Amino acid sequence: RFLRALTSLSQICKMTATGLHPRFVLLLCFISTAACNTFAFTEEPSDRGGKADGYCSRVLRAQSNRKEGNSEFRLRVEGDPESYQPGSTYRVTVTAASPSYFRGFTLIALKDGAEGDKDEDYAGNFQIIDEEETQFMTNCPPAVTESTPRRRTSIQVFWTAPPSGSGCVFLKASIVQKRIIYFQDEGLLTKKLCERDTTDKPLLDCCACGTAKYRVTFYGNWSEKIHPKDYPRRANHWSAIIGSSHSKNYVLWEYGGFASEGVKQVAELGSPVKMEEEIRQKGDEVLTVIKMKAQWPAWQPLNVRAAPSAEFSVDRTRHLMSFLTMLGPSPDWNVGLSAEDLCTKECGWVQKVVQDLIPWDAGTDSGVSYESPNKPTVPQDKIRPLTSLDHPQSPFYDPEGGAITPVARVMVERIARKGEQCNIVPDNVDDIVADIAQEEKEEDDTPETCIYSNWSPWSACSSATCEKGKRMRQRMLKAQLDLSVPCPHTQDFEPCMGPGCSDEDASTCMMSEWITWSPCSVSCGAGTRSRERYVKQFPDDGSICTLPTEETENCVVNEECSPSSCLVTEWGEWDVCSATCGLGMKRRERMVKMPPADGSICGAEVLEVEKCMMPECHTIPCLLTPWSDWSDCSVTCGKGLRTRQRMLKSPVELGECTEELEQVEKCMLPECPIDCVVSEWSEWSECNKSCGKGHTIRTRIVMLEPQFGGDPCPEGVQRKKCKIRKCNRGQGNSDEKKRRKEQRDKRRSKQGRAEGNSEHPGCRMRPWSSWTECTKICGGGIQERLMTVKQKFKTAQLSSCKDRKEIRACNVHPC
């Protein structure tokens, strides 16, 4: 029926009166046999001189039974992106909602505004995933269609986005179901993707003036309720957060880049030590090191004030902010921000950034689930975001390829600006108050199990002049009835303005904040340092501002200024506490900038250690050390086992830990060597001479050849001297010798027959057979011969009448 329809349509297309384009015939590749027999198809007129649309450009419209706006079928791109990254590959699916299905389909990727009658109208490239389901169309190579017409509810292919500069792309699908064709021109079967604008976040020079201070707050949203698959109930946590504000010349981490050793240690171990070391080595490229405590458990409500936070500063050259934290336990999964630009195009400072975070893979471990065994990725992969189609065992797996639900949220808020701001008019009082981001009062979320004293009165404002400041109040924790429920803070802060800021006081002048103190005037001993500020707003009544714009104070760099004194840097940040719960130790360091002039050892302290207190250990779930390295294989060759262990860090009093503390896996070493195996020695042979000196031999054979480097075979032939009698010399006795030889042979023949009768009573034996060929051509081989029973007498015993076999050595000369 399909061929008849094709033939009929071909005849119609040959008629010149119809004016139909020959490519109209390609319609038959687009629909099922049933559709061919049901509809008559026509092409829409073209805007270009009457030229008909190409077959690939669109699905030709049917004259009847057309159904638009249907929501049963949908074209979807993995992750539901709004734009495409040039050169990136995406998974494209066409699905039917239950109980619907479709028999055939066509999928194309068309440039915006193109009609599809030229090869350059198509964007990107499709890749077949399942050849039994999909194939490229014979008459339209850029398009994908079904391999066989049958009922199906979904298909999927890969699509690689076109290169940069290709503009917007339409992914279009058509569906054939029974007698209805669903078209791709609009609705859920069309997806428009435009090229991702990489110019939105240029790492250009910042034009803002002064500096800005920010507070970054991290809210964990990774919970069993939101991410239930394989959720690790006992050990879920966020590692200590590490990051910095930095210049465009330094990259902590970025998608498509490779993880540094510091990033790797955060991603796999949750340790920020190496990352901090890398950051501090960047010197002037970094303005502030950002550090926040670890969070146990991982999930925290978004309104909890105790969420980890830190403050940092930015300036014109170091206006980017990056950080990362490990999702624990996991192979090498993290969340974070990379090079977040806090400088605006208008030469100002961003007021607030709120961003939901999905996990990304550091490319250093190939595990697919939260608690996969360590499996280093060799060679190392690039950093990439996790997707819902990475692996069926992934906790974020979604067979439909939907977007991953965010696991955390980060909030970056500007809390202060310092120095002269070049993009705005001088701040008024309301602007200053807004600038320090006064938080709305939240409802009291104090747990009933926490008993506090009343709040103390508010303290005086920290600013003594018309400046933004803070004031504080305190309360005491009297009792904690449930140790498993943490108690919130005991201090509360709110912004305030210093005296002299009333709008009613016309003689008041408004001052900027003090700029950072200058370096001390001396490198050793007592000196002075100064700082400045400027008038932001003069009094309305025209009077002179009498507030000071400069102040000076004493400073001491080194108390001693003797030739043996040395110059040291400021103290660095405190390291992370050595304990994850309970009492621990932390340390900080400083460096010697200039050694003593007399060449002696610097006596200044460069290391400082103090105690630190983490949350009570009973509030922390089962804590484990990282896995040890795998042990050596239990055997030196062949198949064996190897093990690795980890230790419990939580106190034993907390109860039994059900986590696995030891793992065992098979290991395979080279095959064990097999030594050569030989038989026992044979009996010594007769002497090879009838007189004089000769030799006799014995042999043994190889039962098993050596293998895999085993010991070689020992010698197979041994010989020793033998002497029967002296030989007579001279020719005169030749006749006598011949006579004696004949007599000796006769005696031996008789003796042999007698021995045959004696050894085989009641048997008549056949003569000895000929010797077989030697088993070796050199190095000592073996020959055999047989004597078989010819006749048994009735009186013969069964056990005494047997065949005989003799063995002798041969070819004993060396090879």
C-alpha positions, 0 to 999 in steps of 0.5 A, a space after each residue: 500500500 505504501 508503494 502504491 501510494 508513492 507511485 500514485 503521488 509520483 504520477 501526480 507530481 509529474 503533471 505540469 498543470 498542478 505546479 507542485 514541487 517534486 520535493 512534495 513526494 518526501 511527505 511520504 517519509 514523514 507519516 505512517 502508511 495510515 496517514 498516507 491513505 487518509 489525507 491529501 496534502 498540499 504545500 503552503 505558498 512560499 514568500 519567495 517567488 512561489 518556490 515551495 517549502 523544502 520537505 525539511 523546513 516544516 511539516 506539510 499541513 493536512 487538509 483535514 483532521 488537523 489538531 492543534 494546541 494539544 498538550 498530550 505531546 511535548 518536546 523537552 530539552 534536558 534541564 529545561 534551559 532557556 538558552 544554549 551554550 555553543 558546542 555543548 551537547 543536550 539530551 532532547 526527548 519527545 514524550 506522550 502523556 499517559 495513556 497517549 502514544 504515537 507511531 511516528 515522529 520527525 525532529 529538526 533544529 532550524 535557525 530562527 527565520 530560516 525555511 529549511 530549503 538550504 543546508 545552512 538553515 539547520 543548526 547543530 547536529 543530532 546524534 542517535 542514541 538507540 538505533 532501534 528507535 531512531 534514525 536519520 531521514 533518508 531524504 532529509 539528513 538533518 532530521 531524525 525520525 522513527 526506525 520502525 512505525 510502532 506504538 511508543 511513548 517517548 524517544 530521545 536523541 542528543 543534540 549538539 548546539 551550533 558554534 557561537 554566532 548562530 543566533 536562536 534555534 527552533 527545535 521542532 517535532 511532528 507527531 503521527 498518531 492514528 489519523 491525526 498529525 500534530 504539528 511543530 510550528 507552535 505549542 509544546 512540540 516547539 522549543 526556542 533556544 537562543 545562544 547564551 549571552 556570555 557578555 552578561 558577566 564580563 570580567 572587565 575592569 571595575 569602575 566603582 569607587 571606594 570599597 564595599 563590605 558584604 555579608 554572605 549567608 549560606 542556607 542548606 536546603 539538602 534534606 530527606 524531604 526534598 531529596 529522598 533518594 538514598 539520603 544519608 540520614 546519619 552523616 549528612 553535612 556541609 563542610 567548612 566553607 572556603 572562598 575569597 574576594 579576588 581579582 579577575 586574574 585568579 580563578 578558584 574554580 570554574 565550570 570547564 576548568 580542572 580542580 586544583 589540589 585545594 579544590 580536590 581536598 575540599 571536594 573529596 575530604 571536606 578539608 579547606 586547609 589546602 584551599 586556604 593555602 592556595 588563596 593566601 599564596 595569591 597575595 595582592 590578587 586576594 582582598 579577603 579570605 572567606 571562611 565559614 563553619 561546617 554545618 551539621 546536619 545539612 538541612 537548616 530552615 531558611 529563616 534560621 539566623 544561625 546559618 553560616 555567614 561571613 563578611 568580606 570586602 571588595 574594591 575596584 581591582 578585587 570585585 569578584 567573589 567565589 566560594 565552595 563547600 562539599 556536600 557530605 558524604 559524596 564522591 566529589 560533589 560541591 556547591 558554590 559561586 564562581 567569580 560573582 561580580 559585585 561591581 555594576 556597569 553603572 560604577 556602583 556596588 551590587 546591593 543584594 545577590 540571592 542564588 539557588 545552588 545545584 551540586 557540581 562534580 569536581 572531576 576527581 572521583 568517579 563515584 555515582 552515589 553519596 557513599 560510593 567507594 573511592 574511585 579516582 578519576 584518571 585522567 582528571 575530568 573537568 568541573 561540570 554541573 551534575 544533571 538528572 541523567 548522569 547515572 541511574 544510581 545517582 540520587 538526583 536521577 530523573 529518567 525524564 531529564 528534569 532540572 535538579 532541585 536546588 540543594 542550597 541557597 546563598 545570599 550576598 548582601 551589601 552592609 557598608 560602603 567605604 570611601 568616596 562613591 563615584 556613581 551616586 550623589 552624597 547619601 542622605 540618612 535614609 540611604 545610609 540606613 538602607 545601605 547597611 541592609 537593616 533586616 526586618 524583625 523575624 518572629 521569635 523562633 526560640 525553641 521551648 527547650 531553651 530557657 533564656 534570661 530577658 534581653 538587656 537594654 540596647 547599647 549605645 550606637 557604635 558611631 559617635 558621629 553622624 555615621 552608620 553603626 550598630 548597637 547590641 543587646 544580650 541575653 543569657 542561656 540559663 538551661 538547655 532541656 533537650 541537648 539534641 535541639 540547638 539553642 539560637 544566638 545570645 546576642 542581637 544586633 541592629 543598625 543605628 545612626 550616630 548623634 547629629 543626624 536629625 533632619 531638623 538640625 540644619 547646622 549638622 554636617 554629614 561625614 563619610 566613614 573613616 578610611 582604613 588606617 595608614 601603615 605605621 610610620 616606622 618599621 620598628 618601635 613606636 610610631 604613628 598612623 592616621 586615617 581620614 574621612 570627608 564631608 558628605 553633606 554640608 550643613 543646610 544653613 551654610 555654616 562650616 563643618 567643624 567635625 574633624 576629617 583626620 585623626 592620628 594614633 600611636 602604633 607599635 610595630 616591634 617593641 624592641 628595635 635592637 639589631 636582633 629584632 625582626 619585622 613580622 606580618 600581621 596574624 593570619 586567620 585562625 585555622 578550622 578547629 581541630 575537632 568537629 565536636 566538643 573541645 579542640 584546638 585552632 592555630 594561626 600564623 604570621 610570617 617574618 618579613 625582615 630577619 634581624 639585622 645582626 643575622 640572629 634568629 627572629 625571636 618573635 612568635 610566629 605561631 599562636 594556638 588556642 582552644 576552640 569549642 564546637 557543638 556538643 558531640 552528642 548533637 553530631 551523628 556518626 562521624 567517620 574518618 576518610 577511608 584508608 588506602 587499600 591494603 596490599 593484596 593478600 597473596 603475592 601472585 594469582 587471586 587474593 583479597 585486599 581491604 581498607 578501613 575507616 575509624 569511628 570518630 564519635 564517642 562510644 557513649 553515643 551508641 552503636 554506629 552501623 556504618 561500614 568500617 571495613 571494605 573487602 574487594 578482590 585483587 588479581 596479581 600476575 599468575 603464580 610460577 609453576 615449577 617443572 615436574 619430572 618422574 623418578 629415575 629409571 634403572 641403570 641400563 646395561 654397559 654399552 661395551 662388552 669389554 673394556 671401559 664403557 658407560 651405563 645411563 639412567 633417565 627420567 621424563 618431564 611430567 609438567 613443563 615450567 610456566 610463568 617463570 617457574 624453576 626450569 627442568 633438571 637434567 633428564 639423563 645421568 651416566 656413569 662409567 662401567 667396566 666388564 673385563 679387559 679386551 684382548 689385543 692383537 689380530 692373532 686371536 681374532 678367530 678365538 675371539 669370534 669363537 668365544 663370542 658365538 659361544 657367549 651369544 648361545 649361552 645368553 640366548 639359552 639363558 634368556 629363554 630360561 629366564 623367560 620361562 622362569 619369569 613367565 611360567 606357563 606362558 610362551 612369549 613372542 620375541 622382543 619388538 624393535 626399539 621405538 624412535 627416540 623421543 628427543 633428537 638430542 639432550 637425552 631421550 627414551 626408547 621402548 620395546 615390548 615382549 608380549 604373551 604368545 600363548 598361555 598354558 592352562 596351568 598358568 596363573 593369571 598374575 604371572 603371565 604378563 607382557 614385558 616392557 624395557 626402556 633405554 636412553 637415547 641421543 644423550 649427546 648435548 643439543 
